[in-house]
Amino acid sequence: MKLVSEHIYLRKVIPSDASIIFAWENNPENWEVSNTEKCFTFKEIEAFVNQPQEINLYHQIRFIICLNKTDSPIGSIDLFDYEEGKSVGVGVLIADKNDRNKGYAKEALKQLINYVRNELNVAYIFCNIFENNKPSIRLFEHCGFKFIEERLLEGVSVNYYELEIV
């Protein structure tokens, strides 16, 4: 499966993605927005990429964001905590700072919203964003997400947003 837009496309994770996902997940700069506190082992990442990418089985799925022009992976967008008939969470990462602020995350999020709307049975998509992560707040608000409330996520305060799926 491939979800294509103007500059990027989303594809499911494949086993050869293990090394790049390992680097992204273990980059402390990315931890600031993901609430990650410790490194993943390569074995853990390999196990993840080798499991079937099936949201109904694992309640999560990850897509790799690739540039149309070069097929280069530049980030990932995840669905997690899937509850059929209810909700699914979303998180997005553009890994290299040089690829940020170019509209790629917005394209990826819009593609993922369409995928959720057309393929999954949920009432809403949610996300948790640290209040100091202004670029993510702008991104999600621009794509129609509404601020609901401030919440604690694993002891850390986050802004909770939802997008109703009609």
PASEBA-1860 file (N, C-alpha, C; in nm, 3 decimals):
! residues 166
1> MKLVSEHI> 0.085/-0.118/0.000/0.000/0.000/0.000/0.089/0.124/0.000 ~ 0.048/0.221/-0.080/0.123/0.345/-0.093/0.023/0.459/-0.098 ~ 0.039/0.558/-0.011/-0.047/0.676/-0.009/0.034/0.792/-0.064 ~ -0.007/0.846/-0.179/0.075/0.943/-0.252/0.012/1.082/-0.250 ~ 0.096/1.184/-0.229/0.053/1.324/-0.242/0.154/1.397/-0.330 ~ 0.151/1.527/-0.330/0.231/1.605/-0.425/0.382/1.583/-0.411 ~ 0.435/1.590/-0.288/0.580/1.582/-0.269/0.627/1.455/-0.200 ~ 0.535/1.388/-0.131/0.574/1.271/-0.052/0.478/1.155/-0.076
9> YLRKVIPS> 0.519/1.039/-0.028/0.426/0.926/-0.021/0.451/0.852/0.109 ~ 0.349/0.782/0.154/0.358/0.699/0.273/0.356/0.554/0.231 ~ 0.442/0.477/0.292/0.443/0.332/0.268/0.459/0.262/0.401 ~ 0.418/0.137/0.404/0.434/0.059/0.527/0.582/0.031/0.552 ~ 0.614/0.005/0.676/0.750/-0.028/0.717/0.789/-0.163/0.655 ~ 0.914/-0.172/0.612/0.969/-0.298/0.560/1.095/-0.331/0.642 ~ 1.135/-0.458/0.645/1.249/-0.498/0.729/1.376/-0.416/0.707 ~ 1.402/-0.372/0.584/1.524/-0.295/0.560/1.520/-0.155/0.622
17> DASIIFAW> 1.406/-0.115/0.677/1.395/0.014/0.746/1.453/0.010/0.887 ~ 1.490/-0.106/0.935/1.533/-0.121/1.075/1.645/-0.024/1.113 ~ 1.745/-0.010/1.028/1.860/0.074/1.066/1.822/0.222/1.073 ~ 1.739/0.268/0.981/1.701/0.410/0.984/1.605/0.438/1.099 ~ 1.514/0.347/1.127/1.423/0.364/1.241/1.503/0.361/1.371 ~ 1.601/0.273/1.378/1.689/0.265/1.496/1.755/0.401/1.520 ~ 1.806/0.463/1.413/1.872/0.594/1.427/1.772/0.702/1.469 ~ 1.654/0.703/1.407/1.554/0.804/1.442/1.508/0.790/1.586
25> ENNPENWE> 1.476/0.666/1.626/1.423/0.642/1.760/1.525/0.670/1.870 ~ 1.653/0.656/1.839/1.757/0.674/1.939/1.827/0.809/1.931 ~ 1.772/0.900/1.854/1.825/1.036/1.847/1.763/1.117/1.960 ~ 1.843/1.157/2.061/1.788/1.231/2.175/1.714/1.359/2.138 ~ 1.747/1.421/2.025/1.675/1.540/1.981/1.527/1.508/1.954 ~ 1.500/1.386/1.908/1.361/1.347/1.881/1.287/1.310/2.009 ~ 1.360/1.278/2.113/1.297/1.240/2.240/1.218/1.355/2.299 ~ 1.261/1.477/2.269/1.194/1.595/2.323/1.048/1.601/2.285
33> VSNTEKCF> 1.010/1.543/2.173/0.871/1.548/2.128/0.801/1.413/2.137 ~ 0.873/1.310/2.177/0.813/1.176/2.178/0.797/1.116/2.317 ~ 0.848/1.181/2.417/0.844/1.131/2.555/0.924/1.001/2.571 ~ 1.020/0.978/2.482/1.110/0.864/2.495/1.216/0.897/2.599 ~ 1.249/0.799/2.680/1.346/0.824/2.787/1.469/0.734/2.781 ~ 1.464/0.628/2.698/1.579/0.539/2.689/1.591/0.485/2.547 ~ 1.712/0.446/2.513/1.738/0.393/2.380/1.668/0.259/2.359 ~ 1.630/0.236/2.235/1.581/0.105/2.194/1.701/0.023/2.147
41> TFKEIEAF> 1.694/-0.107/2.166/1.799/-0.193/2.111/1.767/-0.219/1.964 ~ 1.870/-0.256/1.889/1.847/-0.288/1.748/1.756/-0.410/1.738 ~ 1.768/-0.502/1.832/1.683/-0.621/1.834/1.536/-0.583/1.851 ~ 1.507/-0.484/1.938/1.370/-0.437/1.956/1.315/-0.374/1.827 ~ 1.397/-0.295/1.760/1.355/-0.232/1.635/1.333/-0.338/1.527 ~ 1.424/-0.434/1.519/1.407/-0.543/1.421/1.278/-0.619/1.445 ~ 1.248/-0.649/1.570/1.124/-0.720/1.603/1.003/-0.638/1.557 ~ 1.008/-0.508/1.579/0.898/-0.421/1.537/0.881/-0.423/1.385
49> VNQPQEIN> 0.989/-0.403/1.310/0.975/-0.395/1.164/0.943/-0.530/1.101 ~ 0.974/-0.638/1.170/0.946/-0.771/1.115/0.807/-0.822/1.150 ~ 0.738/-0.756/1.243/0.602/-0.800/1.273/0.509/-0.750/1.163 ~ 0.400/-0.821/1.138/0.306/-0.774/1.036/0.255/-0.634/1.072 ~ 0.254/-0.546/0.975/0.203/-0.410/0.998/0.052/-0.416/0.980 ~ -0.015/-0.462/1.085/-0.160/-0.483/1.081/-0.223/-0.419/1.204 ~ -0.294/-0.310/1.183/-0.349/-0.233/1.293/-0.452/-0.311/1.374 ~ -0.524/-0.401/1.310/-0.625/-0.479/1.384/-0.562/-0.580/1.480
57> LYHQIRFI> -0.440/-0.624/1.452/-0.370/-0.718/1.540/-0.295/-0.647/1.652 ~ -0.221/-0.544/1.618/-0.129/-0.480/1.712/-0.176/-0.343/1.761 ~ -0.290/-0.296/1.709/-0.349/-0.168/1.748/-0.257/-0.050/1.717 ~ -0.163/-0.074/1.626/-0.074/0.033/1.580/-0.024/-0.001/1.441 ~ 0.019/0.100/1.371/0.081/0.082/1.240/0.169/0.204/1.215 ~ 0.281/0.181/1.151/0.373/0.291/1.118/0.389/0.296/0.967 ~ 0.388/0.418/0.916/0.418/0.442/0.776/0.547/0.522/0.768 ~ 0.627/0.494/0.667/0.748/0.570/0.640/0.712/0.679/0.539
65> ICLNKTDS> 0.756/0.801/0.568/0.735/0.915/0.479/0.855/0.922/0.385 ~ 0.829/0.915/0.255/0.936/0.919/0.155/0.911/1.032/0.056 ~ 1.020/1.090/0.006/1.010/1.193/-0.097/0.980/1.128/-0.232 ~ 0.886/1.185/-0.306/0.853/1.131/-0.438/0.972/1.133/-0.533 ~ 1.048/1.244/-0.531/1.158/1.262/-0.628/1.270/1.161/-0.610 ~ 1.300/1.125/-0.486/1.419/1.043/-0.460/1.388/0.908/-0.394 ~ 1.265/0.887/-0.351/1.227/0.768/-0.272/1.299/0.762/-0.138 ~ 1.361/0.872/-0.097/1.434/0.875/0.030/1.338/0.884/0.148
73> PIGSIDLF> 1.358/0.799/0.251/1.278/0.813/0.373/1.321/0.936/0.451 ~ 1.223/1.017/0.491/1.254/1.138/0.566/1.187/1.141/0.703 ~ 1.104/1.043/0.732/1.036/1.041/0.860/0.933/0.931/0.868 ~ 0.852/0.940/0.971/0.748/0.839/0.991/0.623/0.903/1.047 ~ 0.512/0.834/1.027/0.385/0.876/1.084/0.318/0.750/1.134 ~ 0.273/0.755/1.258/0.222/0.636/1.326/0.078/0.652/1.367 ~ 0.007/0.542/1.363/-0.122/0.530/1.427/-0.103/0.435/1.544 ~ -0.162/0.467/1.659/-0.142/0.384/1.778/-0.268/0.387/1.865
81> DYEEGKSV> -0.274/0.298/1.962/-0.388/0.289/2.054/-0.520/0.280/1.980 ~ -0.522/0.202/1.871/-0.642/0.186/1.789/-0.750/0.111/1.866 ~ -0.866/0.173/1.874/-0.984/0.110/1.932/-1.095/0.119/1.828 ~ -1.125/0.006/1.765/-1.226/0.005/1.659/-1.357/0.065/1.710 ~ -1.415/0.150/1.628/-1.540/0.216/1.663/-1.522/0.337/1.751 ~ -1.402/0.358/1.801/-1.380/0.468/1.894/-1.274/0.567/1.843 ~ -1.145/0.532/1.856/-1.040/0.630/1.829/-0.909/0.565/1.788 ~ -0.819/0.651/1.741/-0.682/0.611/1.712/-0.594/0.734/1.732
89> GVGVLIAD> -0.473/0.711/1.787/-0.378/0.819/1.807/-0.287/0.834/1.687 ~ -0.229/0.952/1.670/-0.137/0.977/1.560/-0.016/1.054/1.611 ~ 0.100/1.022/1.555/0.224/1.094/1.582/0.304/1.102/1.453 ~ 0.374/1.210/1.433/0.450/1.229/1.310/0.590/1.279/1.344 ~ 0.688/1.234/1.266/0.826/1.277/1.281/0.888/1.302/1.145 ~ 0.938/1.421/1.125/1.028/1.449/1.012/1.166/1.449/1.078 ~ 1.245/1.347/1.046/1.365/1.317/1.124/1.476/1.421/1.112 ~ 1.505/1.466/0.993/1.616/1.560/0.972/1.563/1.702/0.975
97> KNDRNKGY> 1.626/1.787/1.054/1.582/1.926/1.065/1.581/1.997/0.930 ~ 1.666/1.956/0.837/1.670/2.018/0.704/1.546/1.988/0.622 ~ 1.472/1.883/0.657/1.349/1.848/0.586/1.224/1.906/0.651 ~ 1.241/1.974/0.763/1.126/2.032/0.835/1.087/2.167/0.774 ~ 0.966/2.207/0.805/0.911/2.336/0.758/0.904/2.346/0.606 ~ 0.881/2.232/0.541/0.866/2.229/0.396/0.729/2.177/0.355 ~ 0.643/2.151/0.454/0.508/2.103/0.425/0.495/1.951/0.417 ~ 0.605/1.879/0.438/0.600/1.733/0.427/0.513/1.669/0.536
105> AKEALKQL> 0.525/1.719/0.659/0.444/1.663/0.769/0.296/1.690/0.744 ~ 0.263/1.808/0.692/0.124/1.840/0.662/0.069/1.746/0.554 ~ 0.147/1.724/0.448/0.104/1.630/0.343/0.084/1.491/0.401 ~ 0.178/1.447/0.484/0.168/1.313/0.544/0.046/1.302/0.634 ~ 0.022/1.403/0.716/-0.092/1.400/0.806/-0.223/1.400/0.728 ~ -0.232/1.479/0.623/-0.355/1.480/0.542/-0.378/1.345/0.476 ~ -0.272/1.282/0.427/-0.286/1.149/0.368/-0.333/1.048/0.472 ~ -0.278/1.058/0.592/-0.315/0.965/0.698/-0.459/0.987/0.744
113> INYVRNEL> -0.502/1.111/0.751/-0.641/1.140/0.786/-0.735/1.076/0.683 ~ -0.701/1.089/0.555/-0.783/1.026/0.450/-0.785/0.874/0.466 ~ -0.669/0.817/0.496/-0.661/0.672/0.518/-0.752/0.631/0.634 ~ -0.744/0.702/0.745/-0.827/0.670/0.862/-0.975/0.683/0.826 ~ -1.009/0.791/0.760/-1.149/0.817/0.723/-1.203/0.706/0.633 ~ -1.121/0.658/0.539/-1.167/0.560/0.439/-1.149/0.414/0.480 ~ -1.053/0.386/0.569/-1.018/0.247/0.596/-1.047/0.200/0.739 ~ -1.055/0.291/0.835/-1.072/0.250/0.974/-1.207/0.297/1.027
121> NVAYIFCN> -1.258/0.222/1.118/-1.385/0.255/1.180/-1.358/0.323/1.314 ~ -1.341/0.456/1.310/-1.319/0.533/1.433/-1.402/0.661/1.428 ~ -1.431/0.714/1.546/-1.505/0.839/1.556/-1.411/0.959/1.554 ~ -1.289/0.939/1.604/-1.195/1.051/1.606/-1.050/1.003/1.611 ~ -0.962/1.093/1.568/-0.817/1.075/1.576/-0.770/1.170/1.686 ~ -0.675/1.126/1.768/-0.624/1.214/1.873/-0.472/1.223/1.866 ~ -0.420/1.328/1.929/-0.275/1.342/1.943/-0.246/1.413/2.074 ~ -0.128/1.388/2.124/-0.077/1.452/2.246/0.046/1.532/2.207
129> IFENNKPS> 0.046/1.661/2.239/0.156/1.748/2.199/0.205/1.826/2.321 ~ 0.336/1.824/2.344/0.392/1.906/2.450/0.363/2.052/2.420 ~ 0.327/2.129/2.522/0.284/2.267/2.500/0.392/2.356/2.440 ~ 0.520/2.318/2.455/0.628/2.399/2.397/0.658/2.359/2.252 ~ 0.589/2.259/2.198/0.611/2.215/2.060/0.518/2.291/1.966 ~ 0.549/2.420/1.948/0.463/2.508/1.868/0.449/2.463/1.723 ~ 0.555/2.412/1.657/0.536/2.366/1.518/0.432/2.253/1.507 ~ 0.434/2.158/1.600/0.336/2.050/1.595/0.196/2.101/1.624
137> IRLFEHCG> 0.184/2.193/1.718/0.052/2.251/1.748/-0.004/2.318/1.623 ~ 0.077/2.397/1.554/0.033/2.463/1.430/-0.007/2.361/1.325 ~ 0.075/2.256/1.309/0.047/2.152/1.210/-0.089/2.087/1.235 ~ -0.110/2.040/1.357/-0.233/1.967/1.385/-0.354/2.060/1.381 ~ -0.341/2.182/1.430/-0.453/2.276/1.422/-0.486/2.309/1.277 ~ -0.382/2.326/1.195/-0.403/2.356/1.053/-0.479/2.242/0.983 ~ -0.459/2.119/1.030/-0.525/2.003/0.971/-0.659/1.972/1.037 ~ -0.709/2.064/1.120/-0.843/2.051/1.174/-0.856/1.996/1.314
145> FKFIEERL> -0.745/1.961/1.378/-0.750/1.910/1.515/-0.787/2.023/1.610 ~ -0.870/1.991/1.709/-0.915/2.089/1.808/-0.856/2.055/1.945 ~ -0.809/2.159/2.013/-0.760/2.142/2.150/-0.878/2.103/2.239 ~ -0.859/1.996/2.317/-0.963/1.949/2.407/-0.929/1.984/2.552 ~ -0.808/1.946/2.593/-0.770/1.973/2.732/-0.622/1.945/2.753 ~ -0.573/1.990/2.866/-0.438/1.955/2.910/-0.449/1.826/2.989 ~ -0.357/1.732/2.965/-0.359/1.602/3.033/-0.220/1.566/3.080 ~ -0.215/1.467/3.170/-0.088/1.408/3.210/-0.069/1.280/3.132
153> LEGVSVNY> 0.045/1.267/3.067/0.081/1.146/2.993/0.210/1.095/3.054 ~ 0.201/0.984/3.125/0.316/0.928/3.195/0.383/1.033/3.283 ~ 0.301/1.112/3.352/0.351/1.212/3.445/0.393/1.344/3.384 ~ 0.377/1.358/3.251/0.418/1.479/3.181/0.293/1.548/3.125 ~ 0.287/1.680/3.139/0.173/1.756/3.089/0.180/1.769/2.937 ~ 0.067/1.736/2.871/0.057/1.748/2.725/-0.075/1.814/2.690 ~ -0.079/1.871/2.571/-0.204/1.922/2.516/-0.267/1.810/2.435 ~ -0.393/1.780/2.465/-0.466/1.673/2.399/-0.558/1.734/2.292
161> YELEIV> -0.543/1.685/2.168/-0.621/1.733/2.054/-0.699/1.618/1.992 ~ -0.812/1.652/1.930/-0.891/1.552/1.859/-0.935/1.608/1.723 ~ -0.953/1.516/1.629/-1.013/1.546/1.500/-1.128/1.448/1.482 ~ -1.248/1.501/1.472/-1.366/1.415/1.453/-1.366/1.363/1.310 ~ -1.394/1.234/1.296/-1.403/1.172/1.164/-1.550/1.163/1.129 ~ -1.589/1.231/1.023/-1.730/1.235/0.985/-1.758/1.130/0.880
END
